[in-house]
Amino acid sequence: MQSRFLAVGCIVPWAEPLVGAIATQSHANPRYGPDGLALLRDGLPADEVVARLTEEDEGRSERQVGAVDGQGRAASYTGDGCSAWAGHRTGDRYAAQGNILVSGETVDALAGTFETSAGEPLAERLLDCLDAAQAAGGDSRGQQSAAILVVGPAQGYAGLSDVFVDLRVDDHERPLAELRRLFGIHQELFGQTPRSQWIEVDDGLQKEIADRLAVLGYERLEDWAGVENLEERVDGGDSVDPFVLRRLRERSN
């Protein structure tokens, strides 16, 4: 999501694995998040959730909300008091909405990019959607903030959290570029190179790793990786994640 709301990451996106997601904006009602997820958790479809949230809200004429339920059904609402351009698009597994935009092409670009990127990792798809929306005009007031939230069962750190990506940029001249920079760091720390792409540790590589660790004051790769916040990318086996090896070489040169 992108907006000129400061602290957008605290207000706009809400999501729960296998339950669904809610986005609230335009005089955002923060109760839409937890209340909407509760309704989705009870099994209500996205359109009914949006209807209930807005029907019970006296300020609904100035609100926008989008919802996607656990089955991929989507619904959006744009109140007739939202500032132009304001509107939304929905489709299979997505709800896109915006207000005070340059034109409807912004939301069209976001929706179109999501539809044509099926099969790609969700976080990357969302970042591409934001870039496409900005390229099509974006917010008529310019850029300020952006956030991305991706959840999945046990998809977070060490498999102990459901939050896979939760990044936000509250105030920046180029928030989308900054969001991508933060996502790159996130992937370095928490991404996983497929095991088929790990490098086999032969005698020569084992000696190189030991020598480089010694330069840094370590005996075990696991100990150094823990200090570098790379412990999730080391398993102590007969192969090594190429990213870990690359970072070790950078640090020991």
BELJO-V441906 format. One record per residue. N is the residue number from 1. RES is the residue in three letters. SS is DSSP state (@ for helix, = for strand, . for the rest). PHI is phi in whole degrees, 0 to 359 (* if undefined). PSI is psi in whole degrees, -180 to 180 (999 if undefined). Layout:
# BELJO-V441906
n->[N N]
res->[RES RES]
ss->[SS SS]
phi->[PHI PHI]
psi->[PSI PSI]
This chain:
# BELJO-V441906
n->[1 2 3 4 5 6 7 8 9 10 11 12 13 14 15 16 17 18 19 20 21 22 23 24 25 26 27 28 29 30 31 32 33 34 35 36 37 38 39 40 41 42 43 44 45 46 47 48 49 50 51 52 53 54 55 56 57 58 59 60 61 62 63 64 65 66 67 68 69 70 71 72 73 74 75 76 77 78 79 80 81 82 83 84 85 86 87 88 89 90 91 92 93 94 95 96 97 98 99 100 101 102 103 104 105 106 107 108 109 110 111 112 113 114 115 116 117 118 119 120 121 122 123 124 125 126 127 128 129 130 131 132 133 134 135 136 137 138 139 140 141 142 143 144 145 146 147 148 149 150 151 152 153 154 155 156 157 158 159 160 161 162 163 164 165 166 167 168 169 170 171 172 173 174 175 176 177 178 179 180 181 182 183 184 185 186 187 188 189 190 191 192 193 194 195 196 197 198 199 200 201 202 203 204 205 206 207 208 209 210 211 212 213 214 215 216 217 218 219 220 221 222 223 224 225 226 227 228 229 230 231 232 233 234 235 236 237 238 239 240 241 242 243 244 245 246 247 248 249 250 251 252 253]
res->[MET GLN SER ARG PHE LEU ALA VAL GLY CYS ILE VAL PRO TRP ALA GLU PRO LEU VAL GLY ALA ILE ALA THR GLN SER HIS ALA ASN PRO ARG TYR GLY PRO ASP GLY LEU ALA LEU LEU ARG ASP GLY LEU PRO ALA ASP GLU VAL VAL ALA ARG LEU THR GLU GLU ASP GLU GLY ARG SER GLU ARG GLN VAL GLY ALA VAL ASP GLY GLN GLY ARG ALA ALA SER TYR THR GLY ASP GLY CYS SER ALA TRP ALA GLY HIS ARG THR GLY ASP ARG TYR ALA ALA GLN GLY ASN ILE LEU VAL SER GLY GLU THR VAL ASP ALA LEU ALA GLY THR PHE GLU THR SER ALA GLY GLU PRO LEU ALA GLU ARG LEU LEU ASP CYS LEU ASP ALA ALA GLN ALA ALA GLY GLY ASP SER ARG GLY GLN GLN SER ALA ALA ILE LEU VAL VAL GLY PRO ALA GLN GLY TYR ALA GLY LEU SER ASP VAL PHE VAL ASP LEU ARG VAL ASP ASP HIS GLU ARG PRO LEU ALA GLU LEU ARG ARG LEU PHE GLY ILE HIS GLN GLU LEU PHE GLY GLN THR PRO ARG SER GLN TRP ILE GLU VAL ASP ASP GLY LEU GLN LYS GLU ILE ALA ASP ARG LEU ALA VAL LEU GLY TYR GLU ARG LEU GLU ASP TRP ALA GLY VAL GLU ASN LEU GLU GLU ARG VAL ASP GLY GLY ASP SER VAL ASP PRO PHE VAL LEU ARG ARG LEU ARG GLU ARG SER ASN]
ss->[. = = . . . . @ @ @ @ . = = = = . . . = = = = = = . . . . . @ @ @ @ @ @ @ @ @ @ @ . . . . @ @ @ @ @ @ @ @ @ @ . . . . @ @ @ . = = = = = = . . . . = = = = = . . . . . . . . = = = = = . . = = = = = . . = . . . @ @ @ @ @ @ @ @ @ @ @ @ . . . . . @ @ @ @ @ @ @ @ @ @ @ @ @ @ . . . = . . . . . = = = = = = = . . . . . @ @ @ . . . = = = = = = = . . . . . @ @ @ @ @ @ @ @ @ @ @ @ @ @ @ @ . . . . @ @ @ . = = . . @ @ @ @ @ @ @ @ @ @ @ @ @ @ . . . . @ @ @ @ @ @ @ . . . @ @ @ . . . . . = = . @ @ @ @ @ @ @ @ @ @ @ .]
phi->[* 227 194 267 292 290 65 303 295 276 250 284 269 222 203 218 305 64 253 149 218 229 230 240 204 59 52 309 259 296 287 302 297 296 292 294 296 297 293 296 297 280 97 287 289 303 294 289 298 299 298 294 300 281 298 270 249 292 263 298 296 254 260 228 208 231 216 230 270 295 259 87 283 233 207 221 218 231 292 286 260 290 285 289 284 225 176 208 223 227 196 298 73 210 224 233 212 197 218 54 270 299 192 293 297 298 290 301 294 298 295 296 294 295 295 270 247 305 99 276 303 300 300 295 298 294 297 296 298 296 297 295 297 294 297 274 137 65 285 294 268 102 256 212 218 200 207 219 226 229 234 190 304 56 268 272 307 57 71 256 221 267 267 277 222 214 234 210 233 277 205 202 293 230 297 289 295 293 297 294 298 296 295 298 296 302 293 297 278 241 291 232 286 308 302 295 257 289 262 292 268 271 300 295 290 298 293 299 298 296 295 290 297 297 301 271 89 233 256 245 298 298 293 296 298 296 292 276 63 245 299 284 248 230 234 73 269 268 221 226 296 302 293 298 296 297 294 298 296 297 289 262 282]
psi->[149 143 166 10 125 142 36 -34 -22 -21 -46 -62 137 138 152 132 136 2 -54 -168 151 141 126 133 180 92 53 137 104 -16 -22 -34 -69 -38 -40 -42 -36 -41 -41 -38 -30 -3 6 141 162 -42 -37 -36 -47 -42 -45 -43 -45 -36 -32 3 115 -18 19 -25 -22 8 159 144 144 150 144 126 179 -14 7 3 141 153 150 161 135 116 152 -4 4 149 136 153 135 138 -175 165 144 156 -168 112 19 151 126 133 157 159 159 38 162 -42 176 -14 -26 -50 -36 -43 -40 -48 -43 -39 -39 -42 -35 1 18 138 -18 160 138 -43 -45 -37 -44 -40 -42 -38 -44 -42 -42 -40 -42 -42 -27 1 -43 -154 133 -17 -4 -169 150 -48 162 155 156 135 122 128 159 152 118 29 -3 -164 126 18 14 4 154 -3 111 -48 131 91 148 147 111 -35 107 147 -32 73 -33 -40 -40 -38 -40 -38 -45 -38 -36 -42 -42 -44 -36 -42 -37 -8 162 119 130 138 -28 -16 2 155 130 135 99 -176 -42 -45 -35 -40 -42 -45 -43 -42 -42 -38 -39 -39 -36 -5 27 153 -33 139 -37 -37 -46 -43 -36 -40 -34 4 33 18 -26 -7 15 133 1 16 -156 9 164 141 125 -29 -41 -43 -42 -43 -38 -44 -39 -45 -28 -1 999]
